[in-house]
Amino acid sequence: MAKTKAQKVVIFNDLKEKLDQSKSVVFVSFDSLTVSDNNDLRQKLREQDSEYLVVKKTLLRLTLDKIGFKDIDVKQFKGKIAAVFGYEDEVAPAKVIADFQKEHEETFEFAGGILENNLISAEEVKKLSGLPGKNELYAKLVGSINAPVSGFVNVLAGNLRGLVNVLKAVQESK
């Protein structure tokens, strides 16, 4: 059933709000997904504080024009279009979509995206999906900060171990 103009205005405003709130947006084109695959993808994205929304190309084009992205040619996207909004981590939506795409290569592909208010191509989104996420980077940072401290502790413990070994050798010789 066709949507009324009032319904389209609500969808337009909702889409505009989501684009304004998100740190990154990944556009994917797809031909056919089963309901269970679609629900599975939505659940995985929810766990990463991301949102998946299937959008009509015309409404997407109008919304992007309104917020200043006139360079995106939405008509070039094949099949149906979905926008994946990343609210917390810029990389998380691309990573989830890349993992999902491995299982659905023939029907699901990157179409482009928006990162830090800049347009990015499908190839750049693929590269983005290979980057570590925020939590992984935080873990690496903590490990890097902790490495000198743990090295220092090991050096001090080595001296104590050496002293204990010398004392043990002296005890065994007597």
C-alpha positions in Angstrom: 0.0 0.0 0.0 1.3 3.5 -0.9 2.3 5.8 1.9 0.5 9.1 2.3 2.4 12.4 2.1 2.0 12.8 5.9 3.6 9.3 6.5 6.5 10.3 4.1 7.1 13.5 6.0 7.3 11.5 9.3 9.8 9.1 7.7 11.8 12.0 6.2 12.0 13.7 9.6 13.0 10.4 11.4 15.6 9.7 8.8 17.0 13.2 9.1 17.2 12.9 12.9 19.0 9.6 12.6 21.5 11.0 10.2 22.2 13.9 12.5 22.6 11.7 15.6 24.8 9.0 14.0 28.6 9.1 14.0 28.8 7.0 10.9 26.3 5.7 8.3 26.8 2.7 6.0 24.7 2.3 3.0 24.1 -1.3 1.8 22.3 -2.6 -1.3 20.6 -5.9 -1.2 18.3 -7.9 -3.4 16.6 -10.5 -1.2 17.0 -11.3 2.5 14.9 -13.7 4.4 13.0 -12.5 7.5 15.2 -14.5 9.8 18.4 -13.1 8.2 17.0 -9.6 8.4 16.1 -10.1 12.1 19.5 -11.7 12.8 21.3 -8.7 11.3 19.2 -6.2 13.2 20.0 -8.0 16.5 23.7 -8.0 15.8 23.6 -4.3 15.0 21.5 -3.5 18.1 24.2 -5.2 20.2 26.7 -2.7 18.8 24.4 0.3 19.4 23.6 0.6 15.7 20.4 0.7 13.8 19.4 -0.8 10.4 16.7 0.9 8.4 15.5 0.0 4.9 14.8 3.3 3.0 13.2 4.2 -0.3 15.8 5.7 -2.6 13.7 8.8 -3.2 13.3 9.6 0.5 17.0 8.9 1.1 18.0 11.3 -1.8 15.7 14.0 -0.5 17.0 13.7 3.1 20.6 13.7 2.0 20.0 16.7 -0.2 18.4 18.5 2.8 21.4 17.9 5.1 23.9 18.9 2.5 25.0 15.7 0.7 24.0 16.5 -2.8 26.9 14.5 -4.3 25.4 11.1 -3.5 23.7 9.6 -6.5 21.3 7.2 -4.8 20.0 6.0 -8.2 23.3 4.3 -8.8 22.8 1.9 -5.9 21.6 -1.5 -7.1 18.5 -3.2 -5.6 17.0 -2.1 -2.3 18.9 0.3 0.0 19.3 0.1 3.7 21.1 2.6 5.9 23.0 1.4 9.0 23.5 4.1 11.6 26.3 3.9 14.1 25.6 5.9 17.2 28.6 5.0 19.5 31.4 3.4 17.4 32.1 4.6 13.9 33.6 1.3 12.8 31.0 -1.1 14.4 28.3 -0.9 11.7 30.9 -1.6 8.9 32.4 -4.5 10.9 29.0 -6.1 11.5 27.9 -5.7 7.9 31.2 -7.1 6.6 30.7 -10.2 8.8 27.2 -10.6 7.6 28.2 -10.1 4.0 30.6 -13.0 4.2 27.5 -15.3 4.5 25.4 -13.4 2.0 27.8 -12.2 -0.7 25.5 -12.7 -3.7 22.7 -10.6 -2.2 24.3 -8.1 0.1 27.0 -5.5 -0.6 28.3 -2.1 0.5 27.1 0.9 -1.4 28.9 3.7 0.4 28.6 5.7 3.5 29.1 8.8 5.6 31.9 9.2 8.1 32.6 12.4 10.0 30.3 14.3 7.6 32.3 13.1 4.6 31.1 10.8 1.9 33.0 7.5 1.6 32.9 5.0 -1.2 32.0 1.3 -0.9 35.8 0.5 -1.1 36.5 2.8 1.8 33.7 1.3 3.8 35.3 -2.1 3.3 38.6 -0.8 4.5 36.8 0.8 7.5 35.4 -2.6 8.4 38.9 -4.0 8.7 39.9 -1.4 11.4 39.7 -2.4 15.1 36.7 -1.0 17.0 36.8 1.4 20.0 36.9 -1.3 22.7 39.7 -3.1 20.9 41.7 0.1 20.6 41.1 0.9 24.3 42.4 -2.6 25.2 45.5 -2.1 23.1 46.1 1.3 24.7 45.8 -0.1 28.3 48.1 -2.9 27.3 50.7 -0.4 26.0 50.4 1.7 29.1 50.7 -1.4 31.3 53.7 -2.9 29.4 56.5 -0.8 31.0 55.1 -1.2 34.5 54.8 -5.0 34.2 58.4 -5.1 32.6 59.7 -3.1 35.6 58.0 -5.5 38.0 59.5 -8.5 36.2 63.0 -6.9 36.5 62.6 -6.4 40.2 61.2 -9.9 40.6 64.2 -11.3 38.7 66.6 -9.8 41.2 64.7 -11.4 44.0 64.6 -14.7 42.2 68.4 -14.5 41.7 68.9 -13.8 45.4 66.6 -16.8 46.3 68.6 -19.1 44.0 71.9 -18.0 45.5 70.7 -18.5 49.0 69.3 -22.0 48.0 72.6 -22.9 46.4 74.5 -21.8 49.6 72.1 -23.9 51.7 72.5 -27.0 49.5 76.3 -26.6 49.7 76.4 -26.6 53.5 
